[in-house]
Amino acid sequence: MADPMHQFEIHKIVDLPDFTLPGIGTIDMAFTNSTLAMTLAAALVVLFMALVTARPQVVPGRLQVIGEGVFSYIDNLAVGIIGHEGRKFFPFVFTIFLFVLVMNFLGLFLVFTATSQLAVTATLAALTILLVLGVGFVRNGPAMYKLFVPAGVPWYMLILVTPIEFISFLLRPVTLALRLFGNMLGGHVAMKVFAGFVVSLIALGMGGGVALLGFPAAMLALSGVVALTALEFLVAFLQAFVFAVLACVYLNDVVNLGHHH
């Protein structure tokens, strides 16, 4: 349990029969702690919105104020980045923001953090990019090439700029996945390491004599745990916000392709 990486191990809760997909292979369908965390996050999002919208009041209560605040916040974000067509993509951006946010916060209260798994963040990133590609090709067709040919660039520079733009586009899902994964993984590892220092230093102080210095050192490590915990709450929100912002930015690139918004 002292191993800081132990908290990221996948454990089966309910072992289900494997599923074989032609051309891909066998898929393990077991219900794991990661699946539980994601299911719980989705259920909490649905429950929250159900409670907010169940009995809307002219004079909103606390829960309705929070719900309307989050709704308005993401709505302004989508419209502000994408433009007047941003509301068409509001359901996706709103859902991805709340889902990532709740998974991040659950990781601070429960043993497992789903967003510390690269498979989870990569799936969310893939869904985002697939939506961007789908919207781009439906709206622009062959004109999608303009995404890699910036306006105003001299023709002789396109030989250099176009491959860079293409590679940059291909790296978008990678950076989306790694940013969320890396921040959640690194923060939780740091918290576990500092918490381990507290336990080890207290055990050292029990020896008496010079080892009593372990107690003040343990208090210092404990203050580090408190500071890191507060920072992780901020990071949990910021990473969900950044994911939503980048989703809007990528959608804006294909929605307003060929002209600036």
C-alpha positions in Angstrom: 0.0 0.0 0.0 3.0 2.3 0.4 3.7 2.1 -3.3 2.4 5.4 -4.9 1.5 3.5 -8.1 -0.7 1.0 -6.3 -3.7 3.3 -6.4 -3.7 3.1 -10.3 -3.9 -0.6 -10.6 -7.0 -2.1 -12.3 -8.9 -4.7 -10.2 -11.8 -6.8 -11.4 -14.9 -6.5 -9.3 -17.2 -8.7 -11.4 -15.6 -11.1 -13.9 -17.8 -11.4 -17.0 -17.3 -13.6 -20.1 -14.9 -12.3 -22.7 -16.2 -10.9 -26.0 -14.5 -11.7 -29.3 -14.6 -9.0 -32.0 -13.7 -10.2 -35.5 -10.5 -8.5 -36.7 -9.7 -7.1 -33.3 -9.5 -10.1 -30.9 -10.8 -10.9 -27.5 -12.0 -8.1 -25.3 -12.1 -8.5 -21.5 -15.6 -7.5 -20.4 -14.9 -7.6 -16.7 -16.5 -4.9 -14.5 -13.4 -3.2 -12.9 -12.8 -0.4 -10.4 -12.2 1.9 -13.4 -15.6 0.9 -14.8 -17.2 1.5 -11.5 -15.6 5.0 -11.2 -16.8 5.9 -14.7 -20.3 4.5 -14.1 -20.6 6.3 -10.8 -19.5 9.6 -12.4 -22.1 9.2 -15.2 -24.8 8.4 -12.7 -23.9 11.4 -10.6 -24.0 13.7 -13.6 -27.4 12.4 -14.6 -28.7 12.6 -11.0 -27.4 16.1 -10.6 -29.1 17.3 -13.8 -32.3 15.4 -12.9 -32.5 17.1 -9.5 -31.8 20.5 -11.0 -34.5 20.2 -13.7 -37.1 18.3 -11.7 -38.8 21.3 -10.1 -37.5 24.5 -11.7 -38.5 27.6 -9.6 -38.7 31.3 -10.4 -36.6 31.9 -7.4 -34.0 29.2 -7.7 -32.7 27.3 -4.8 -29.0 26.5 -4.2 -28.9 23.4 -6.4 -30.7 25.1 -9.2 -28.4 28.1 -9.0 -25.4 25.8 -9.3 -26.9 23.9 -12.2 -27.9 27.1 -14.1 -24.5 28.5 -13.4 -22.7 25.6 -14.9 -25.1 25.5 -17.8 -24.6 29.2 -18.5 -20.8 28.9 -18.1 -20.4 26.2 -20.7 -22.9 27.8 -23.0 -21.0 31.1 -23.0 -17.8 29.1 -23.5 -19.1 27.3 -26.6 -20.7 30.4 -28.1 -17.7 32.6 -27.3 -15.2 30.3 -29.0 -17.3 28.7 -31.9 -19.7 31.5 -32.5 -23.4 31.6 -33.0 -23.4 27.9 -34.1 -21.7 26.9 -30.8 -25.1 25.9 -29.2 -25.3 23.1 -31.7 -22.3 21.5 -30.0 -23.3 22.6 -26.5 -24.6 19.1 -25.4 -21.3 17.4 -26.3 -19.1 20.1 -24.6 -21.4 20.2 -21.6 -21.4 16.5 -21.1 -17.7 16.0 -21.6 -17.0 18.8 -19.1 -19.2 17.5 -16.4 -18.1 13.9 -17.0 -14.4 14.7 -16.7 -15.0 17.1 -13.8 -16.9 14.5 -11.8 -14.4 11.7 -12.5 -11.6 14.0 -11.4 -13.3 14.9 -8.1 -14.3 11.3 -7.4 -10.6 10.5 -7.6 -10.0 12.9 -4.7 -12.6 11.2 -2.4 -12.3 7.5 -3.6 -9.4 5.2 -4.0 -9.5 5.1 -7.8 -9.2 8.0 -10.4 -10.6 7.0 -13.8 -8.9 9.9 -15.6 -5.5 8.6 -14.4 -5.9 5.8 -16.9 -4.6 6.6 -20.4 -7.1 4.3 -22.0 -9.9 6.5 -20.5 -8.5 9.9 -21.5 -7.5 8.5 -24.9 -11.1 7.4 -25.5 -12.5 10.8 -24.6 -9.9 12.4 -26.9 -10.7 10.1 -29.7 -14.4 10.8 -29.4 -13.7 14.5 -29.5 -11.5 14.3 -32.6 -13.9 11.9 -34.4 -16.7 14.5 -33.8 -14.4 17.3 -35.2 -13.6 15.2 -38.3 -17.2 14.3 -38.8 -18.4 17.9 -38.6 -15.5 19.0 -40.7 -16.2 16.6 -43.6 -20.0 17.1 -43.5 -19.7 20.9 -43.5 -16.7 21.4 -45.8 -16.2 18.2 -47.8 -13.0 18.3 -49.9 -12.4 21.9 -48.6 -11.1 20.3 -45.4 -7.7 20.7 -46.9 -7.9 24.4 -45.9 -7.4 23.3 -42.3 -3.8 22.5 -43.3 -3.2 25.5 -45.6 -3.4 28.7 -43.5 -4.7 31.8 -45.3 -2.1 34.4 -46.3 0.9 32.0 -46.3 3.1 32.5 -49.4 2.9 29.5 -51.7 6.6 28.7 -51.3 6.1 28.4 -47.6 3.3 25.9 -47.9 5.8 23.1 -48.5 7.0 23.6 -44.9 3.8 24.9 -43.2 1.3 22.3 -44.5 3.2 19.2 -43.1 3.6 21.0 -39.8 -0.2 21.8 -39.7 -1.1 18.2 -40.6 1.2 16.7 -37.9 -0.1 19.2 -35.4 -3.7 18.1 -36.2 -2.7 14.4 -35.8 -1.2 15.2 -32.4 -4.3 16.9 -31.1 -5.9 13.7 -29.6 -2.5 12.7 -28.2 -2.1 16.0 -26.4 -5.7 15.9 -25.2 -5.3 12.5 -23.7 -1.8 13.0 -22.2 -2.5 16.3 -20.6 -5.5 15.1 -18.6 -3.8 11.7 -17.8 -0.5 13.3 -16.8 -1.9 15.9 -14.5 -4.2 13.5 -12.7 -1.5 10.8 -12.4 1.3 13.2 -11.3 -0.9 15.0 -8.7 -2.1 11.8 -7.0 1.5 10.3 -7.0 2.8 13.4 -5.3 0.0 13.3 -2.7 0.7 9.6 -1.9 4.5 10.3 -1.6 4.0 13.1 0.9 1.4 11.0 2.8 4.0 8.2 3.0 6.5 10.7 4.4 4.1 11.6 7.2 3.7 8.0 8.2 7.4 7.2 7.9 8.5 10.3 9.9 6.0 9.6 12.7 7.2 6.0 12.9 10.8 7.4 13.1 9.9 9.8 15.8 8.6 6.9 18.0 12.2 5.9 18.4 13.0 8.8 20.8 16.2 10.7 21.1 17.3 12.5 18.0 14.6 10.7 16.1 12.1 12.9 17.8 12.9 15.4 15.0 10.7 13.2 12.9 7.6 14.7 14.5 8.1 18.3 13.3 9.3 16.9 9.9 6.0 14.9 9.8 4.0 18.1 10.4 5.9 19.8 7.6 5.1 16.8 5.3 1.4 16.9 6.4 1.2 20.6 5.5 2.5 19.6 2.1 -0.3 17.0 1.8 -2.9 19.7 2.7 -1.4 22.1 0.1 -1.3 19.4 -2.6 -4.9 18.4 -1.8 -6.1 22.0 -2.3 -4.1 22.2 -5.5 -5.5 19.0 -6.8 -9.1 20.4 -6.4 -8.0 23.3 -8.5 -6.3 21.0 -11.1 -9.4 18.8 -11.2 -11.5 21.7 -12.3 -8.9 23.2 -14.6 -8.3 20.0 -16.5 -12.0 19.6 -17.2 -12.2 23.2 -18.2 -9.1 22.9 -20.5 -10.6 19.8 -22.1 -13.8 21.6 -22.9 -12.0 24.7 -24.2 -9.8 22.7 -26.5 -12.9 20.7 -27.8 -14.5 24.1 -28.6 -11.3 25.3 -30.3 -11.0 22.2 -32.5 -14.7 22.4 -33.4 -14.3 26.1 -34.2 -11.5 25.3 -36.7 -13.8 23.1 -38.8 -17.1 25.0 -38.2 -15.5 28.4 -39.2 -13.1 26.9 -41.7 -12.0 29.4 -44.3 -12.8 32.6 -42.3 -11.9 33.9 -39.0 -14.2 34.0 -36.0 
